[in-house]
């Protein structure tokens, strides 16, 4: 897979991408000075680390970040969504994208 591709993932798929850049559609659960806990589309929780301003201004966001380990991501960017996210529909899409029958075609 090319380094410039950042696939959308949920918490179950995240461990496959340690060291890579991914996109995590999610709901903000808690925020501290330099971390955010988010709920991913499959209901899992991921810790997002950041420096400076988090850039988060809405409840539903897409975190672009580098996967540190199976439950932690270092934020590179954040995309704030103005409306609610249909988490179930997005999770179905993520699962289809990562299905071995389609993944190579989508991300090659």
PyMOL commands that set and color helices and strands:
alter all, ss='L'
color gray80, all
select helices_A, chain A and resi 11-17+87-97+100-106
alter helices_A, ss='H'
color red, helices_A
select strands_A, chain A and resi 21-31+35-40+45-49+60-69+72-80
alter strands_A, ss='S'
color yellow, strands_A
deselect
rebuild
show_as cartoon
